[in-house]
């Protein structure tokens, strides 16, 4: 068994095509078939099901694919560890993130990271937390960032930072603090879509105000927090959002932050990775840097809150 066989098998499974796998690895289609055939003979099992209509892994192939991916990743890790050059840290990190950290936490951290490691690039796509975890498990990305600890035993989580949630209203909207619950019931509410950790956090925040979620007048569900803040600024309704997402709009008088005494609530953000994954060097560097940067920012924000 050699790495060329493993790489040929992995690409064929991922692309569902011998010819596309050959193009990706700069090999001919017969060479791909030869590598996989030798691998199957060595293992004594059929790994790829070949028909006139499709190419897909067998049951044994699906099992072996997970091990093959980790073997190749471990080889890459070993090469990276011993490679000696003036710029040893190179590569691409594919990342999935829930919208708030992607929009408000990562840009500044990644700008500093790029200055320190100019030969490491990153690709970021946004999705709700449940979809982020699904992409990590399906190995569509190395790392994810979620706004909640989801019950998924195949994943490891690493704390990044926490921040507080706030209730926002359109500018000039009067919300009675004396009867806050009744005031919220009488207004429309804008929330994130189902499957979003922000939606769950927002409803938990309101429960602390003795709000019954079933009695809320939810007028709209939007797919990103920035859209919710913009909608509130235009008068669509109230919303519970991350303080960092509402900060600029509140500073410019485009939304009002409603005081909610007795309901302090903070949400946390986490990196997520497969437990059985061997992360690349660039991915580990990125995770360490973002955690250190964001944790320093959180402590600074807490100090500013205490000083107010």
N, C-alpha and C positions, 0 to 999 in steps of 0.2 A: 504494500500500500504506500502510495506517495502523495504529495500535496497536489500534483497536477490532476490525479484521479479525483481527489476530494473536491478541488475547485471546479472541475468539469461537472461533477455530480451536483454540487450546490447550485451552480448557475443554471443547469438544466431544470432543476426543480423550481427555481425562482422564476425562470422565464418560460417554463413549459414548452421548451423548444430546443432541439439539438442545434439547429442552425443559428438561432439567436445567441445561444450559449457560446457557440464557436466565434461569432462576431465579437462578443463581449470579451473573450479571452484571447482573441487573435489566433484562433486555431480553426482548422477545417472541420466540417461536420463529421467526416469519418474519424478524425482524431478524437473528437468528443465521444463518439460511439465506442471507439477502441478503449479509451480510458475507463468509461463506465462499465464496459463489458469485462475488462480485467478486474475491476473492483468487485463486480458481482461474483465472478469466479473465485476470487480470493475469499470472499465472505461466505460463499455458498448459498446466497439468497438472491432473489430478484428484487432490485431496488427501484427500477423504472418500468412502468406499464406503458408499452408502446402500442398504439392503435393507429389506424389511418386518420382518425379525427383528433386525437389528443395525445399528449405526453404528460404523464403525471406519476407521482411516487406511489409505490405500493405501501401497504401497512408497515412493512419492514423499512421501506425507504423513508417514510415519514419519521420513524424512530431514529434511523441512522442520520438523517438530515440535521437533527438537533446536535448530535455529537460532532458531526463533521464541521458545522459552523463554529463550534467552540474550539475544536482542534485548530482550525485555520486562524481563528482569532488569537489563540494562545501563541501560535507561531509568530503572528504579527507583533504581539506584545513582546515576545522574546527578542525579535529582531530590533524593535524599537529600543529595548532596554540596553542592548550592547552596541548599538550603532554610535560611533563617535564621529562627530562633525561639528562644525561651528554652529550649525542650526539643526540640532537633532530632533526638534519637535515639529513634525509636519503631519498634515492629514486633514480630513474632513470629519466633523462631528455632526451627525444628524439628530435633531432634537425636536420633540413635540412638547408644546406647552399650552396650558390653559391661558385664556386671553389676558387676564390682568398682569401676571408676571411677564408675559411676552411683550406687552405694551409699556409697562411702567417700571419693572424691575430689571429686566435683562439689558435694555439698550445701553445704559451707563456702564454696567458691569462688563458687557461684551466689548465696549469701546476700549476700556482699560486692558482687558484680556488681549485684544488684537494688537495693542501697542507692545505688550510684553512678548507675545508669541505671534509674530507677523506671518509665519508660514502655516498656521493652523486656521482653517476656514470653518464655517458652520452654516448649516441649513436649518431654518426654524419654520415649523408650521404650527398653527394654532388649532385647538380643538377643545371640547369639553373634557373634564378630567377623566370620565369613564372611557372616552375614545382614546385619550393619551395612553392610559394603561393598556388598552387593547392593542394599540400600535406597538408598544414596548414588548408585549408578550408575543406578538406576531413577528417581531424582529424587523419591523419596518423602520425602526430607529434604535439608536443605542440607549438614549436617555429620554426621560420625560420630566415635566414639571407639573405637579397637580396642586390643587387648592384644598385637598383633603386626603386623609389616610383611608384609602378604600380597602375593603376586606378582600385582599387578593394575596394568598399565601405564597404564590410563585414569585412575588416581587419583594425587593428590598427598598426601603424608603430612607432618605436622608434629609433631616430638617434644614431648611434654608433660612427662613425668618418668619415673623408674624407681623400683622398690622391690624388696626382696628376697623370695624365697620361703622358706617354712619347712615342715618336716615336723611335723605335729601328731598327738597320740595322745590317747585318753581319759584323764581324770585318774586318776593312780595306776598307769597302765599302765607296766610296766618294759620298756624297749627297750635291749638290750645294745649299747653303743657299740663294744665290742671286736669284735663280729661283727654289724655293723649290717645288712649285706646279707641274711644268713640270717634275722635277726630280722624284716626287712620281708617276706621271702618267706613266713614262717610266719603272718603276720597278714593280715586282710582289708584291702582298700584301697577307698576311696571316691574317685571321680573325677568331673570334669565330663563333659557329653555330647559326642558326636562333633561336630566342627565348631567346638568352643570352642578359642580360643588358649590358655586356661588348661590344658586337658588336654594340649596339646602341650608347654607349658612344664613341667608337672608330670612328664611322662615323660622329658623332657630332664634335669630335675633328678635324677631317679632313676638315669638312665644314668651320671651323674657319680659315683654311688655304686657303680658297677659292677653295677647292677641290669639284668637282661634283662626288658624289658616283657612278653614273651610268657609269662614264668614267674610273673607277678603274679596274685594271687587277687583280682580286681576283683569286689567283691560288689555294688556299686551305682554307677550313673551318674546324677548329679543335674544339674538345669538351672541352678542358681545356687550361688555359692560360700558364701553365708550358710547355705544348706541343708546343705552339706557340713560346715561347722564345727559346726552344731547336731547333725548326725548323729554326728560324731566324739565330741562331748561326751556323747552318750547311749550310747556304747560300740560303735557300728557297725563301726569300724575305724580305720585310719590314713588320712591324706590329706596331700597337698602343696598348700598354699594361699598366697595373698598374705599377707605378715606383717600388713598393715593390716587384713585381714579377720579375722584370729585374735586381734588385739591385746586387745580387751575380754574375750573368753572366757579368754585366757591370764592376764590380770591378775586375773580373778575366780576362777581355779582351776578353770574348767570344761573346759579342755583343757590338755595339756602340750606344750610345744615341745621337740622332740627335737634334741639337738645333733648336727650333721652336719659334723664337721671335714673340711676339704678339699673341700667342695662348695658354695662361695659361688655363688649364682645370683641374678641380678636380672632382672626383666622390665620392659619399657618400655611406655608408653602413648602413643598418637598420635591426633591429629585426622586425619581423612581427608575429602577433598572431590574432586569430579570435576575433572580437569585443565582441562576446557573450561568449567567453571562460572564465572559472575561472582557472587561471594558478595555478599549484601546487607550494608549497613553494620552492622546489629545483629549479624550472624553474625561479621563480622570483629572487631568489638569484643569479643564473647563469647570468641572463640578467643584473642585477645591477652591478655585478662584472666585466663582460666583457666590459660594457659601460664605467665604471670608468677607467679600465686599458687601453683600446684603446684610450680614449680621452686624457689621460695623455701622451701616446705615440705620438699622433698626435701633441700635443702642443710642445713636445720635437723635433719632426721632423721639424716643422715650425721654431722653434728657430734655428736649425742647418742650414736650408735653408737661413734664413736671415743673418746668420753669414758668409756664403760662398761668 
